[in-house]
Structures are given as C-alpha cells and as structure tokens.
Amino acid sequence: MYNVAEQFTKSSLAGLEALKTAINVSFDGAGKLAALNLHTARAVAARNTENFKALAAVKDMAGLKALQQPMAISAVSQSVAYSRRTYQICSETSNGMTQVLGSQLSHATGGLVAAVDKRRKNAPPVLDFAKASGKLMMAMARSTFANVGQLAAPAAATAAPAVKLLEKQA
C-alpha cells in the first residue's frame, strides 16, 4: 500500500542528505580558496620583502630601471598562477554542486513520475495530458541542467588566449 507519510519521510531524508553534501562541497571549495589566499598573501609578502631589499640596494637610476622588469614579470606571473588556481577551485566546486543537484533533480523527478503513475490508474483521462506535460517539463529541466555545465567551456576557451599572452610576456 502507498503510505504518504513514509514516502514523505524518505524524500525529506534524501533532500537533507543532498543538502548536507552540497554544504560540504561548498565548504570544501571555500576552504581551498582560503588556503590559496593565505598562501598567496605569504608569497606576496615574501616577494615584497625581496623587492624592498633590492630597491634599498639601488644606488642609481640604471639600477632602478634594471629592477623594474623583473619585478613586473614576477608580479604578473604570480597573478596568473593565482587566477588559474582560483578558476580550478571554482570549477571543481561548481562541478561538485552540479553533480549533487543533478542527482537530487533526477531523484525528485523519479519520485514525481512514480507518484503520477500510481495516481493515474484511478484518475480521469485528462490527467494523462498533465502527466505527459510534467514529463516533458522534467526532461527540459534535465537538459537545461546538463547544459549549465557546458557553459563554462566557452568561458575557459575565451580566457585561454589572454593567459597565453601573459605567459609569453612573462
């Protein structure tokens, strides 16, 4: 027999588990970003200390001009490395969230279709149209959700020439 309370409890527990997983993925990404920021701050402080020592040792304009290019190259290369790692972390976190939400969506869709199928046996024929419309909307939601992951590819392809240009200059 179809027990509504039992079904509701199962679906609530599945929803809570998906929420817990999504929160863990988010915190993992935030932790990685915090660690990257801390590492980058330490590296910048070390680089600035070296730059200050080198500037303090400069005695003339030629020496100052000679320091300008290596300092700029170092700053740009560190910025590019930071940007790449930030992009990787955000991409990994986004992919994890996509997987969690995708599994939740497929679970919810399966439960909805099963419930509609069970109720269809005792329902008038008008509900067949509603069921077909619901399945179509769920299929459209799945395809839209699948396309979200593909939206990141053009952004990465667009950013690649700029990164290569910065690498060539460094």
C-alpha positions as MATLAB code, in Angstrom:
seq = 'MYNVAEQFTKSSLAGLEALKTAINVSFDGAGKLAALNLHTARAVAARNTENFKALAAVKDMAGLKALQQPMAISAVSQSVAYSRRTYQICSETSNGMTQVLGSQLSHATGGLVAAVDKRRKNAPPVLDFAKASGKLMMAMARSTFANVGQLAAPAAATAAPAVKLLEKQA';
ca = [
       0.000    0.000    0.000;
       1.117    3.541   -0.711;
       1.961    5.274    2.576;
       2.217    9.056    2.093;
       3.953    9.735    5.414;
       6.598    7.088    4.737;
       7.187    8.410    1.225;
       7.421   11.969    2.529;
       9.931   10.914    5.197;
      12.109    9.133    2.636;
      12.089   12.101    0.317;
      12.844   14.509    3.188;
      15.800   12.414    4.290;
      17.102   12.280    0.727;
      16.729   16.046    0.487;
      18.597   16.564    3.755;
      21.385   14.253    2.593;
      21.686   16.182   -0.678;
      21.747   19.467    1.246;
      24.461   18.113    3.540;
      26.529   17.052    0.528;
      26.039   20.436   -1.160;
      27.109   22.250    2.008;
      30.195   20.032    2.318;
      31.143   20.721   -1.314;
      30.680   24.457   -0.750;
      32.748   24.457    2.439;
      35.449   22.414    0.753;
      35.669   24.976   -2.045;
      35.688   27.859    0.432;
      38.437   26.142    2.431;
      40.544   25.684   -0.686;
      40.071   29.357   -1.595;
      41.021   30.447    1.930;
      44.158   28.299    1.822;
      45.048   29.706   -1.600;
      44.558   33.271   -0.354;
      46.740   32.616    2.690;
      49.464   31.048    0.568;
      49.287   33.917   -1.919;
      49.455   36.526    0.859;
      52.587   34.866    2.251;
      54.173   34.706   -1.203;
      53.363   38.372   -1.881;
      54.825   39.388    1.482;
      57.999   37.432    0.740;
      58.238   38.933   -2.748;
      57.689   42.445   -1.390;
      60.429   41.913    1.195;
      62.846   40.849   -1.532;
      61.781   43.792   -3.695;
      62.296   46.225   -0.823;
      65.776   44.842   -0.134;
      66.658   45.104   -3.834;
      65.324   48.672   -4.006;
      67.270   49.626   -0.889;
      70.460   48.401   -2.529;
      69.924   50.529   -5.671;
      72.400   53.400   -5.972;
      71.473   54.953   -9.334;
      68.715   55.194  -11.980;
      70.208   52.438  -14.133;
      69.955   50.016  -11.224;
      66.373   51.096  -10.589;
      65.457   50.640  -14.247;
      67.090   47.177  -14.247;
      64.863   46.098  -11.329;
      61.644   47.293  -12.920;
      61.162   44.475  -15.461;
      61.938   41.500  -13.182;
      59.595   42.872  -10.509;
      56.776   43.335  -13.018;
      57.284   39.876  -14.517;
      57.235   38.312  -11.048;
      54.013   40.123  -10.133;
      52.283   39.156  -13.396;
      53.339   35.500  -13.166;
      52.078   35.296   -9.581;
      48.785   36.888  -10.622;
      48.355   34.423  -13.480;
      49.095   31.462  -11.204;
      46.612   32.757   -8.625;
      43.931   33.268  -11.277;
      44.428   29.778  -12.687;
      44.182   28.106   -9.296;
      41.135   30.173   -8.370;
      39.468   29.127  -11.623;
      40.307   25.453  -10.931;
      38.862   25.609   -7.428;
      35.681   27.332   -8.603;
      35.329   24.852  -11.452;
      35.773   21.852   -9.158;
      33.244   23.249   -6.692;
      30.793   24.029   -9.478;
      31.119   20.510  -10.886;
      30.532   19.027   -7.441;
      27.430   21.140   -6.935;
      26.194   20.205  -10.421;
      26.520   16.517   -9.572;
      24.715   16.913   -6.252;
      21.892   18.969   -7.716;
      21.645   16.688  -10.751;
      21.225   13.596   -8.611;
      18.671   15.422   -6.463;
      16.758   16.508   -9.558;
      16.740   13.003  -11.012;
      15.590   11.573   -7.665;
      12.802   14.137   -7.394;
      11.782   13.564  -10.993;
      11.658    9.796  -10.498;
       9.523   10.188   -7.378;
       7.163   12.579   -9.107;
       6.715   10.322  -12.124;
       6.130    7.293   -9.873;
       3.522    9.181   -7.854;
       1.772   10.350  -11.019;
       1.796    6.800  -12.409;
       0.228    5.423   -9.219;
      -2.488    8.065   -9.203;
      -3.141    7.731  -12.946;
      -4.818    4.368  -12.514;
      -7.724    5.963  -10.642;
      -7.705    9.313  -12.422;
      -9.735   10.565  -15.361;
      -8.099   10.615  -18.833;
      -7.476   14.373  -18.607;
      -4.576   13.695  -16.270;
      -2.710   11.764  -18.976;
      -2.099   15.089  -20.657;
      -0.867   16.568  -17.362;
       1.458   13.612  -16.850;
       2.905   13.947  -20.335;
       3.368   17.679  -19.793;
       5.089   17.044  -16.474;
       7.456   14.509  -18.018;
       8.244   16.962  -20.819;
       8.978   19.737  -18.315;
      11.218   17.425  -16.303;
      13.092   16.399  -19.445;
      13.544   20.051  -20.352;
      14.804   20.788  -16.824;
      17.288   17.912  -17.059;
      18.625   19.103  -20.416;
      18.873   22.678  -19.174;
      20.702   21.485  -16.086;
      23.092   19.434  -18.234;
      23.794   22.493  -20.383;
      24.792   24.548  -17.334;
      27.993   22.534  -17.045;
      28.749   23.166  -20.706;
      28.538   26.939  -20.275;
      31.894   27.010  -18.518;
      33.723   25.633  -21.577;
      33.330   28.784  -23.750;
      34.457   30.958  -20.837;
      37.595   28.879  -20.449;
      38.227   28.965  -24.192;
      37.812   32.747  -24.205;
      40.246   33.186  -21.327;
      42.901   30.882  -22.813;
      44.352   33.433  -25.328;
      44.727   36.053  -22.589;
      46.541   33.575  -20.351;
      48.852   32.562  -23.202;
      49.609   36.211  -23.923;
      50.518   36.803  -20.282;
      52.699   33.690  -20.273;
      54.571   34.882  -23.347;
      55.238   38.240  -21.727;
      56.437   36.587  -18.533;
];
